[in-house]
Amino acid sequence: QLHLVESGGGLVQAGGSLRLSCAASGRTVSSYAVGWSRQAPGKEREIVATTTWNGDSTYYAGSVKGRFTISRDNAKNTVYLQMNGLKPEDTAVYYCAAGVPKAVLPGRPAQFNYWGQGTQVTVSS
């Protein structure tokens, strides 16, 4: 069983930056494709960014492309999401997730096998 714990969320002003971390335990995260999703109140969960097990392939939602960067350190069993140029519309609970097969980018939240508990990101205008 893979266990994921997010950290790094908080309150930030528009234009600011945050770095989310996702610490994995129980299994090695290098066996999985990983990603970040978010869910705002009243909205469906949406994928923000994903990457394959070795980072060779990545995907970003159009709304965050050029502002967010997903990365992973398999040696530390940790996944990151660097968020720059934050906007009020980025306000949501952000979830780390992992899925198999490890070389395929998950296209829908349902394709992930494991989820963290989420961390709140609030961007004030």
N, C-alpha and C positions, 0 to 999 in steps of 0.2 A: 504494500500500500504506500502510495506517495502522499506525503503531507506537505502542504504549501502554506506559508505564512507571509502575508504582505506587511510592509511597513513603509513609512515615508510620506503618508498623506498628511493633509493639513489645510490651513486657510492661507491663501496667497492672493495678492492683488493682481489684477489683470496686467499682463505683460511679464509677470514673474515666472519663476521656474521651480520645479519640484523634481526630485528623483525618487521614484518608487523602487523598492527592493522586494524580492520574493525569495525567501529562503526555503529550500526543499530539504526534506528529511525522509527517512524510511527507504528510499531508493535513490539511485543516481539520476539526476535530472538529464544527463546526457542520453538517456534512453528514450527521450520524449521530444517531440516538437512542443514549443511553449508559446504562450501568448498572453496578452492583456486585453480584457474586455471591460466595458463600463456600463453602468445602468443608472440613468437619472430617474427621479420620481415620475411615475406615470408613463415611462417609456420602456421599450424592450431593451434587453441586453444586446449590446453591439460589440463586435470585435474591433479593437483599436489597432493592434499590431500583433503579428505572429512571426516566429522564426523557426527554422528547422533545427535539428539536434546540434548541428555544427555551425549554425549561423550563416550558412552559405546562401540561403534564400530567406527573404523577408517580405512581409506585406504590411502596408499601412492603409488605414481608412483614409479616404480623400480629405476628410475634415481635419486630420492631424498630420498629414504628409508634409514634411519640411519643418515641422515643429517638434515632433516626438521621435525618439530613437529607442528601439528595443535592442538589448544586448544580453549576453549571457556569459557567465564564467563557470564553466562546468567543473573546474577544479575546486571552486568554492560552493558548488551546488546552488548557485544563486542566479536569478534572472532580474534584469533591471528595466525600468522605463524612465528615460530622461524626458522631461516635458518642459519645453521652453515656449515662450510667447503665449502663455496661458490666457484663455478667454473665459468669460462667464459661462459660456455654453459648454465648457469642458467640465463643469461641476457635475459630479457623479460619484458613485461608489465604484472603485476600480478593483477588478478581480484578476488575479494571476491564475493561469490554467495550464494544464499539460495534457498531451494526447499522443496517441499512436495511430498510424505508424510515424516514426520519428522523422522521416525524410519528406513528409507531406505536410504542407501548410493547411491547418484546419480552416475551412471556409465558413463554418457556422458554429455558434457556441455549443450546439448539441454534439459536435464532433470531439469536444474535449472530454477526457476521462476523469480528470481530477481538478478540483477547484480550491482556491483559498477562501478565507472568510470575508475578504474585501477590506479596503481602506478608503475612507472618505476624502475626497478632494473637493474643496470649495474655493471658487475663484470669485472674488468681489470686483465689482466694476468701479 
